[in-house]
């Protein structure tokens, strides 16, 4: 697995923006690289405006990471369904991402400052 998934501290400061607001900002984000997929930035929960996230009914399973819980974001313009996900109890090989949330870049803006 070590060759398939790698996790390290993301360089610099990262932000999540949606609907004209900053939802998360962190200098403690993690970058996860999995196989041939592009890198995914995971934000620690303490750096996210969790009051704007609602647990969704959607779940998914990754054989490498475990079962994912999905989150929708409440905005003034409406709800962005399943905009983020987290692994509440990740597989041991990726335990670093516990208590972190990643976001779909086609639903919100994830960018390095």
N, CA, C and O atoms as a GROMACS GRO file, in nm:
protein
  452
    1UNK      N    1   0.082  -0.120   0.000
    1UNK     CA    2   0.000   0.000   0.000
    1UNK      C    3   0.085   0.125   0.000
    1UNK      O    4   0.044   0.226  -0.057
    2UNK      N    5   0.202   0.122   0.062
    2UNK     CA    6   0.284   0.242   0.074
    2UNK      C    7   0.311   0.304  -0.062
    2UNK      O    8   0.319   0.426  -0.073
    3UNK      N    9   0.325   0.223  -0.165
    3UNK     CA   10   0.352   0.278  -0.297
    3UNK      C   11   0.225   0.332  -0.363
    3UNK      O   12   0.233   0.420  -0.449
    4UNK      N   13   0.108   0.281  -0.323
    4UNK     CA   14  -0.017   0.322  -0.386
    4UNK      C   15  -0.072   0.452  -0.327
    4UNK      O   16  -0.120   0.537  -0.402
    5UNK      N   17  -0.065   0.467  -0.196
    5UNK     CA   18  -0.112   0.589  -0.129
    5UNK      C   19   0.001   0.648  -0.048
    5UNK      O   20   0.065   0.579   0.032
    6UNK      N   21   0.024   0.777  -0.068
    6UNK     CA   22   0.121   0.849   0.015
    6UNK      C   23   0.050   0.970   0.075
    6UNK      O   24  -0.035   1.032   0.011
    7UNK      N   25   0.087   1.003   0.197
    7UNK     CA   26   0.029   1.118   0.267
    7UNK      C   27   0.143   1.198   0.327
    7UNK      O   28   0.231   1.143   0.393
    8UNK      N   29   0.141   1.330   0.303
    8UNK     CA   30   0.239   1.417   0.367
    8UNK      C   31   0.175   1.553   0.392
    8UNK      O   32   0.069   1.584   0.337
    9UNK      N   33   0.239   1.632   0.476
    9UNK     CA   34   0.189   1.767   0.504
    9UNK      C   35   0.191   1.849   0.376
    9UNK      O   36   0.291   1.852   0.305
   10UNK      N   37   0.079   1.913   0.346
   10UNK     CA   38   0.070   1.998   0.227
   10UNK      C   39   0.151   2.126   0.251
   10UNK      O   40   0.144   2.184   0.359
   11UNK      N   41   0.226   2.166   0.154
   11UNK     CA   42   0.309   2.287   0.165
   11UNK      C   43   0.223   2.412   0.165
   11UNK      O   44   0.130   2.424   0.086
   12UNK      N   45   0.252   2.506   0.252
   12UNK     CA   46   0.187   2.636   0.254
   12UNK      C   47   0.049   2.636   0.319
   12UNK      O   48   0.014   2.545   0.394
   13UNK      N   49  -0.027   2.740   0.288
   13UNK     CA   50  -0.162   2.758   0.340
   13UNK      C   51  -0.263   2.723   0.232
   13UNK      O   52  -0.245   2.755   0.115
   14UNK      N   53  -0.372   2.657   0.274
   14UNK     CA   54  -0.477   2.613   0.182
   14UNK      C   55  -0.611   2.669   0.227
   14UNK      O   56  -0.633   2.691   0.346
   15UNK      N   57  -0.700   2.692   0.131
   15UNK     CA   58  -0.830   2.750   0.161
   15UNK      C   59  -0.938   2.679   0.079
   15UNK      O   60  -0.914   2.632  -0.032
   16UNK      N   61  -1.059   2.674   0.138
   16UNK     CA   62  -1.178   2.627   0.068
   16UNK      C   63  -1.274   2.745   0.064
   16UNK      O   64  -1.308   2.803   0.166
   17UNK      N   65  -1.316   2.779  -0.058
   17UNK     CA   66  -1.411   2.890  -0.076
   17UNK      C   67  -1.534   2.838  -0.150
   17UNK      O   68  -1.525   2.755  -0.240
   18UNK      N   69  -1.649   2.889  -0.108
   18UNK     CA   70  -1.773   2.857  -0.178
   18UNK      C   71  -1.875   2.966  -0.152
   18UNK      O   72  -1.880   3.024  -0.043
   19UNK      N   73  -1.954   2.995  -0.251
   19UNK     CA   74  -2.062   3.093  -0.239
   19UNK      C   75  -2.012   3.225  -0.181
   19UNK      O   76  -2.083   3.289  -0.103
   20UNK      N   77  -1.892   3.267  -0.219
   20UNK     CA   78  -1.838   3.394  -0.175
   20UNK      C   79  -1.784   3.397  -0.033
   20UNK      O   80  -1.754   3.504   0.019
   21UNK      N   81  -1.772   3.281   0.031
   21UNK     CA   82  -1.725   3.275   0.169
   21UNK      C   83  -1.609   3.176   0.182
   21UNK      O   84  -1.594   3.084   0.102
   22UNK      N   85  -1.527   3.198   0.284
   22UNK     CA   86  -1.419   3.105   0.316
   22UNK      C   87  -1.477   3.002   0.414
   22UNK      O   88  -1.524   3.037   0.522
   23UNK      N   89  -1.473   2.877   0.375
   23UNK     CA   90  -1.525   2.769   0.458
   23UNK      C   91  -1.416   2.706   0.544
   23UNK      O   92  -1.441   2.660   0.655
   24UNK      N   93  -1.293   2.706   0.491
   24UNK     CA   94  -1.180   2.647   0.564
   24UNK      C   95  -1.052   2.717   0.522
   24UNK      O   96  -1.038   2.760   0.408
   25UNK      N   97  -0.960   2.727   0.617
   25UNK     CA   98  -0.826   2.779   0.587
   25UNK      C   99  -0.729   2.710   0.682
   25UNK      O  100  -0.751   2.706   0.803
   26UNK      N  101  -0.620   2.656   0.626
   26UNK     CA  102  -0.530   2.579   0.710
   26UNK      C  103  -0.387   2.581   0.660
   26UNK      O  104  -0.361   2.580   0.540
   27UNK      N  105  -0.295   2.582   0.754
   27UNK     CA  106  -0.154   2.560   0.725
   27UNK      C  107  -0.114   2.420   0.772
   27UNK      O  108   0.004   2.385   0.773
   28UNK      N  109  -0.216   2.340   0.812
   28UNK     CA  110  -0.192   2.204   0.861
   28UNK      C  111  -0.263   2.099   0.776
   28UNK      O  112  -0.293   1.990   0.824
   29UNK      N  113  -0.290   2.133   0.650
   29UNK     CA  114  -0.357   2.038   0.561
   29UNK      C  115  -0.262   1.924   0.523
   29UNK      O  116  -0.140   1.937   0.531
   30UNK      N  117  -0.323   1.813   0.483
   30UNK     CA  118  -0.247   1.698   0.434
   30UNK      C  119  -0.272   1.680   0.286
   30UNK      O  120  -0.382   1.707   0.237
   31UNK      N  121  -0.171   1.634   0.214
   31UNK     CA  122  -0.186   1.601   0.073
   31UNK      C  123  -0.181   1.450   0.059
   31UNK      O  124  -0.083   1.386   0.099
   32UNK      N  125  -0.287   1.393   0.002
   32UNK     CA  126  -0.293   1.249  -0.020
   32UNK      C  127  -0.281   1.223  -0.169
   32UNK      O  128  -0.355   1.280  -0.249
   33UNK      N  129  -0.190   1.136  -0.207
   33UNK     CA  130  -0.173   1.094  -0.345
   33UNK      C  131  -0.205   0.946  -0.352
   33UNK      O  132  -0.151   0.865  -0.277
   34UNK      N  133  -0.294   0.912  -0.445
   34UNK     CA  134  -0.341   0.774  -0.458
   34UNK      C  135  -0.330   0.729  -0.603
   34UNK      O  136  -0.399   0.780  -0.690
   35UNK      N  137  -0.241   0.634  -0.627
   35UNK     CA  138  -0.225   0.578  -0.761
   35UNK      C  139  -0.205   0.685  -0.865
   35UNK      O  140  -0.119   0.772  -0.850
   36UNK      N  141  -0.285   0.679  -0.972
   36UNK     CA  142  -0.272   0.775  -1.083
   36UNK      C  143  -0.365   0.895  -1.067
   36UNK      O  144  -0.368   0.982  -1.154
   37UNK      N  145  -0.441   0.903  -0.957
   37UNK     CA  146  -0.528   1.018  -0.931
   37UNK      C  147  -0.443   1.139  -0.894
   37UNK      O  148  -0.331   1.125  -0.846
   38UNK      N  149  -0.497   1.256  -0.916
   38UNK     CA  150  -0.430   1.378  -0.874
   38UNK      C  151  -0.431   1.390  -0.722
   38UNK      O  152  -0.507   1.320  -0.656
   39UNK      N  153  -0.349   1.479  -0.667
   39UNK     CA  154  -0.344   1.496  -0.522
   39UNK      C  155  -0.476   1.550  -0.466
   39UNK      O  156  -0.546   1.627  -0.532
   40UNK      N  157  -0.509   1.508  -0.344
   40UNK     CA  158  -0.628   1.554  -0.273
   40UNK      C  159  -0.582   1.618  -0.143
   40UNK      O  160  -0.502   1.561  -0.069
   41UNK      N  161  -0.634   1.736  -0.115
   41UNK     CA  162  -0.599   1.809   0.007
   41UNK      C  163  -0.705   1.779   0.114
   41UNK      O  164  -0.825   1.797   0.091
   42UNK      N  165  -0.659   1.734   0.229
   42UNK     CA  166  -0.745   1.706   0.344
   42UNK      C  167  -0.722   1.814   0.450
   42UNK      O  168  -0.609   1.843   0.487
   43UNK      N  169  -0.833   1.873   0.498
   43UNK     CA  170  -0.829   1.982   0.596
   43UNK      C  171  -0.863   1.930   0.735
   43UNK      O  172  -0.958   1.853   0.750
   44UNK      N  173  -0.786   1.970   0.837
   44UNK     CA  174  -0.823   1.930   0.973
   44UNK      C  175  -0.956   1.995   1.013
   44UNK      O  176  -0.981   2.112   0.981
   45UNK      N  177  -1.038   1.920   1.082
   45UNK     CA  178  -1.170   1.972   1.121
   45UNK      C  179  -1.162   2.103   1.198
   45UNK      O  180  -1.248   2.189   1.183
   46UNK      N  181  -1.059   2.119   1.281
   46UNK     CA  182  -1.051   2.242   1.361
   46UNK      C  183  -1.028   2.366   1.275
   46UNK      O  184  -1.042   2.478   1.324
   47UNK      N  185  -0.992   2.348   1.148
   47UNK     CA  186  -0.971   2.462   1.057
   47UNK      C  187  -1.086   2.480   0.959
   47UNK      O  188  -1.075   2.556   0.862
   48UNK      N  189  -1.198   2.412   0.984
   48UNK     CA  190  -1.315   2.417   0.896
   48UNK      C  191  -1.432   2.476   0.973
   48UNK      O  192  -1.450   2.447   1.091
   49UNK      N  193  -1.511   2.560   0.907
   49UNK     CA  194  -1.635   2.611   0.967
   49UNK      C  195  -1.738   2.499   0.968
   49UNK      O  196  -1.827   2.496   0.883
   50UNK      N  197  -1.727   2.408   1.065
   50UNK     CA  198  -1.811   2.287   1.069
   50UNK      C  199  -1.960   2.319   1.082
   50UNK      O  200  -2.043   2.234   1.049
   51UNK      N  201  -1.994   2.439   1.130
   51UNK     CA  202  -2.135   2.476   1.142
   51UNK      C  203  -2.205   2.481   1.006
   51UNK      O  204  -2.328   2.474   1.000
   52UNK      N  205  -2.128   2.493   0.898
   52UNK     CA  206  -2.185   2.500   0.764
   52UNK      C  207  -2.197   2.364   0.698
   52UNK      O  208  -2.254   2.353   0.589
   53UNK      N  209  -2.142   2.259   0.761
   53UNK     CA  210  -2.145   2.125   0.704
   53UNK      C  211  -2.250   2.039   0.773
   53UNK      O  212  -2.264   2.041   0.896
   54UNK      N  213  -2.323   1.966   0.693
   54UNK     CA  214  -2.421   1.871   0.744
   54UNK      C  215  -2.387   1.733   0.691
   54UNK      O  216  -2.356   1.717   0.573
   55UNK      N  217  -2.392   1.633   0.778
   55UNK     CA  218  -2.368   1.496   0.734
   55UNK      C  219  -2.476   1.458   0.634
   55UNK      O  220  -2.595   1.480   0.659
   56UNK      N  221  -2.436   1.403   0.523
   56UNK     CA  222  -2.525   1.361   0.416
   56UNK      C  223  -2.565   1.215   0.438
   56UNK      O  224  -2.504   1.145   0.519
   57UNK      N  225  -2.666   1.170   0.367
   57UNK     CA  226  -2.702   1.029   0.369
   57UNK      C  227  -2.607   0.946   0.283
   57UNK      O  228  -2.606   0.823   0.292
   58UNK      N  229  -2.528   1.012   0.200
   58UNK     CA  230  -2.438   0.943   0.109
   58UNK      C  231  -2.318   0.886   0.184
   58UNK      O  232  -2.259   0.952   0.269
   59UNK      N  233  -2.284   0.764   0.152
   59UNK     CA  234  -2.161   0.701   0.202
   59UNK      C  235  -2.093   0.635   0.083
   59UNK      O  236  -2.156   0.610  -0.020
   60UNK      N  237  -1.966   0.606   0.097
   60UNK     CA  238  -1.894   0.534  -0.007
   60UNK      C  239  -1.786   0.450   0.059
   60UNK      O  240  -1.755   0.467   0.177
   61UNK      N  241  -1.729   0.360  -0.018
   61UNK     CA  242  -1.626   0.272   0.035
   61UNK      C  243  -1.505   0.270  -0.058
   61UNK      O  244  -1.520   0.257  -0.180
   62UNK      N  245  -1.387   0.283  -0.001
   62UNK     CA  246  -1.261   0.269  -0.073
   62UNK      C  247  -1.188   0.150  -0.010
   62UNK      O  248  -1.172   0.147   0.112
   63UNK      N  249  -1.146   0.053  -0.089
   63UNK     CA  250  -1.077  -0.062  -0.030
   63UNK      C  251  -0.945  -0.025   0.038
   63UNK      O  252  -0.896  -0.100   0.122
   64UNK      N  253  -0.889   0.090   0.002
   64UNK     CA  254  -0.761   0.132   0.058
   64UNK      C  255  -0.776   0.223   0.180
   64UNK      O  256  -0.690   0.224   0.269
   65UNK      N  257  -0.886   0.301   0.184
   65UNK     CA  258  -0.904   0.398   0.291
   65UNK      C  259  -1.014   0.363   0.389
   65UNK      O  260  -1.006   0.399   0.506
   66UNK      N  261  -1.116   0.293   0.344
   66UNK     CA  262  -1.227   0.254   0.432
   66UNK      C  263  -1.358   0.315   0.388
   66UNK      O  264  -1.377   0.347   0.271
   67UNK      N  265  -1.451   0.332   0.484
   67UNK     CA  266  -1.584   0.387   0.458
   67UNK      C  267  -1.583   0.538   0.477
   67UNK      O  268  -1.534   0.589   0.578
   68UNK      N  269  -1.639   0.608   0.380
   68UNK     CA  270  -1.641   0.755   0.384
   68UNK      C  271  -1.780   0.807   0.418
   68UNK      O  272  -1.882   0.756   0.370
   69UNK      N  273  -1.782   0.909   0.501
   69UNK     CA  274  -1.902   0.987   0.531
   69UNK      C  275  -1.895   1.112   0.445
   69UNK      O  276  -1.789   1.173   0.433
   70UNK      N  277  -2.008   1.150   0.385
   70UNK     CA  278  -2.011   1.268   0.299
   70UNK      C  279  -2.082   1.383   0.370
   70UNK      O  280  -2.166   1.363   0.458
   71UNK      N  281  -2.047   1.504   0.328
   71UNK     CA  282  -2.102   1.626   0.388
   71UNK      C  283  -2.156   1.720   0.281
   71UNK      O  284  -2.096   1.736   0.175
   72UNK      N  285  -2.268   1.780   0.312
   72UNK     CA  286  -2.324   1.886   0.228
   72UNK      C  287  -2.297   2.019   0.297
   72UNK      O  288  -2.280   2.025   0.419
   73UNK      N  289  -2.293   2.125   0.217
   73UNK     CA  290  -2.264   2.259   0.270
   73UNK      C  291  -2.388   2.347   0.254
   73UNK      O  292  -2.443   2.359   0.145
   74UNK      N  293  -2.430   2.409   0.363
   74UNK     CA  294  -2.543   2.501   0.361
   74UNK      C  295  -2.491   2.641   0.329
   74UNK      O  296  -2.405   2.693   0.400
   75UNK      N  297  -2.544   2.702   0.224
   75UNK     CA  298  -2.509   2.840   0.187
   75UNK      C  299  -2.636   2.923   0.176
   75UNK      O  300  -2.747   2.868   0.178
   76UNK      N  301  -2.622   3.052   0.164
   76UNK     CA  302  -2.739   3.139   0.146
   76UNK      C  303  -2.814   3.106   0.017
   76UNK      O  304  -2.936   3.120   0.009
   77UNK      N  305  -2.739   3.061  -0.084
   77UNK     CA  306  -2.798   3.029  -0.213
   77UNK      C  307  -2.858   2.889  -0.219
   77UNK      O  308  -2.926   2.855  -0.316
   78UNK      N  309  -2.834   2.808  -0.117
   78UNK     CA  310  -2.886   2.672  -0.116
   78UNK      C  311  -2.784   2.574  -0.063
   78UNK      O  312  -2.683   2.613  -0.004
   79UNK      N  313  -2.811   2.448  -0.084
   79UNK     CA  314  -2.724   2.342  -0.032
   79UNK      C  315  -2.637   2.287  -0.145
   79UNK      O  316  -2.685   2.260  -0.255
   80UNK      N  317  -2.509   2.272  -0.115
   80UNK     CA  318  -2.417   2.206  -0.208
   80UNK      C  319  -2.406   2.062  -0.159
   80UNK      O  320  -2.336   2.033  -0.062
   81UNK      N  321  -2.478   1.973  -0.227
   81UNK     CA  322  -2.491   1.834  -0.182
   81UNK      C  323  -2.360   1.759  -0.198
   81UNK      O  324  -2.294   1.769  -0.302
   82UNK      N  325  -2.323   1.684  -0.096
   82UNK     CA  326  -2.207   1.596  -0.100
   82UNK      C  327  -2.081   1.668  -0.150
   82UNK      O  328  -2.015   1.621  -0.243
   83UNK      N  329  -2.050   1.780  -0.088
   83UNK     CA  330  -1.936   1.861  -0.130
   83UNK      C  331  -1.804   1.814  -0.071
   83UNK      O  332  -1.698   1.848  -0.122
   84UNK      N  333  -1.810   1.736   0.036
   84UNK     CA  334  -1.689   1.689   0.102
   84UNK      C  335  -1.707   1.549   0.157
   84UNK      O  336  -1.819   1.497   0.160
   85UNK      N  337  -1.598   1.490   0.201
   85UNK     CA  338  -1.603   1.356   0.259
   85UNK      C  339  -1.492   1.339   0.360
   85UNK      O  340  -1.391   1.410   0.358
   86UNK      N  341  -1.512   1.243   0.448
   86UNK     CA  342  -1.409   1.209   0.546
   86UNK      C  343  -1.417   1.061   0.579
   86UNK      O  344  -1.519   0.996   0.556
   87UNK      N  345  -1.308   1.012   0.633
   87UNK     CA  346  -1.301   0.874   0.679
   87UNK      C  347  -1.297   0.879   0.831
   87UNK      O  348  -1.193   0.908   0.890
   88UNK      N  349  -1.412   0.850   0.892
   88UNK     CA  350  -1.424   0.860   1.038
   88UNK      C  351  -1.337   0.757   1.108
   88UNK      O  352  -1.283   0.782   1.216
   89UNK      N  353  -1.324   0.641   1.047
   89UNK     CA  354  -1.244   0.532   1.103
   89UNK      C  355  -1.162   0.471   0.988
   89UNK      O  356  -1.190   0.360   0.944
   90UNK      N  357  -1.061   0.544   0.940
   90UNK     CA  358  -0.987   0.498   0.822
   90UNK      C  359  -0.906   0.372   0.849
   90UNK      O  360  -0.875   0.338   0.963
   91UNK      N  361  -0.873   0.303   0.740
   91UNK     CA  362  -0.785   0.187   0.751
   91UNK      C  363  -0.653   0.229   0.815
   91UNK      O  364  -0.611   0.344   0.803
   92UNK      N  365  -0.590   0.137   0.882
   92UNK     CA  366  -0.468   0.165   0.958
   92UNK      C  367  -0.358   0.231   0.874
   92UNK      O  368  -0.286   0.317   0.924
   93UNK      N  369  -0.346   0.191   0.748
   93UNK     CA  370  -0.240   0.245   0.663
   93UNK      C  371  -0.256   0.394   0.633
   93UNK      O  372  -0.160   0.461   0.596
   94UNK      N  373  -0.379   0.446   0.649
   94UNK     CA  374  -0.404   0.588   0.621
   94UNK      C  375  -0.464   0.658   0.744
   94UNK      O  376  -0.541   0.753   0.730
   95UNK      N  377  -0.429   0.611   0.860
   95UNK     CA  378  -0.484   0.665   0.985
   95UNK      C  379  -0.463   0.815   1.000
   95UNK      O  380  -0.536   0.880   1.074
   96UNK      N  381  -0.364   0.871   0.930
   96UNK     CA  382  -0.336   1.015   0.939
   96UNK      C  383  -0.454   1.100   0.898
   96UNK      O  384  -0.466   1.214   0.944
   97UNK      N  385  -0.544   1.049   0.811
   97UNK     CA  386  -0.654   1.133   0.762
   97UNK      C  387  -0.776   1.132   0.853
   97UNK      O  388  -0.876   1.197   0.823
   98UNK      N  389  -0.770   1.060   0.964
   98UNK     CA  390  -0.881   1.065   1.060
   98UNK      C  391  -0.893   1.208   1.112
   98UNK      O  392  -0.792   1.274   1.139
   99UNK      N  393  -1.015   1.256   1.124
   99UNK     CA  394  -1.045   1.393   1.170
   99UNK      C  395  -1.009   1.498   1.066
   99UNK      O  396  -0.991   1.615   1.101
  100UNK      N  397  -0.997   1.458   0.940
  100UNK     CA  398  -0.974   1.550   0.828
  100UNK      C  399  -1.088   1.534   0.728
  100UNK      O  400  -1.150   1.428   0.719
  101UNK      N  401  -1.115   1.640   0.654
  101UNK     CA  402  -1.219   1.638   0.551
  101UNK      C  403  -1.159   1.690   0.421
  101UNK      O  404  -1.084   1.788   0.420
  102UNK      N  405  -1.192   1.622   0.311
  102UNK     CA  406  -1.152   1.665   0.177
  102UNK      C  407  -1.276   1.714   0.103
  102UNK      O  408  -1.389   1.679   0.140
  103UNK      N  409  -1.256   1.794   0.000
  103UNK     CA  410  -1.367   1.854  -0.072
  103UNK      C  411  -1.355   1.828  -0.222
  103UNK      O  412  -1.245   1.824  -0.277
  104UNK      N  413  -1.470   1.811  -0.287
  104UNK     CA  414  -1.473   1.793  -0.432
  104UNK      C  415  -1.446   1.927  -0.499
  104UNK      O  416  -1.520   2.024  -0.478
  105UNK      N  417  -1.341   1.932  -0.579
  105UNK     CA  418  -1.302   2.058  -0.642
  105UNK      C  419  -1.396   2.100  -0.754
  105UNK      O  420  -1.386   2.213  -0.803
  106UNK      N  421  -1.486   2.013  -0.796
  106UNK     CA  422  -1.587   2.054  -0.894
  106UNK      C  423  -1.711   2.114  -0.825
  106UNK      O  424  -1.805   2.157  -0.892
  107UNK      N  425  -1.710   2.116  -0.690
  107UNK     CA  426  -1.824   2.173  -0.615
  107UNK      C  427  -1.785   2.296  -0.534
  107UNK      O  428  -1.868   2.384  -0.511
  108UNK      N  429  -1.658   2.304  -0.491
  108UNK     CA  430  -1.606   2.419  -0.417
  108UNK      C  431  -1.465   2.448  -0.469
  108UNK      O  432  -1.407   2.367  -0.540
  109UNK      N  433  -1.412   2.564  -0.434
  109UNK     CA  434  -1.275   2.599  -0.474
  109UNK      C  435  -1.180   2.563  -0.362
  109UNK      O  436  -1.194   2.608  -0.248
  110UNK      N  437  -1.082   2.480  -0.396
  110UNK     CA  438  -0.975   2.442  -0.304
  110UNK      C  439  -0.848   2.497  -0.365
  110UNK      O  440  -0.810   2.458  -0.475
  111UNK      N  441  -0.781   2.588  -0.294
  111UNK     CA  442  -0.664   2.651  -0.353
  111UNK      C  443  -0.555   2.679  -0.250
  111UNK      O  444  -0.582   2.698  -0.131
  112UNK      N  445  -0.434   2.683  -0.299
  112UNK     CA  446  -0.320   2.717  -0.215
  112UNK      C  447  -0.304   2.868  -0.217
  112UNK      O  448  -0.307   2.930  -0.323
  113UNK      N  449  -0.287   2.928  -0.100
  113UNK     CA  450  -0.268   3.074  -0.092
  113UNK      C  451  -0.125   3.112  -0.123
  113UNK      O  452  -0.091   3.230  -0.121
   0.00000   0.00000   0.00000
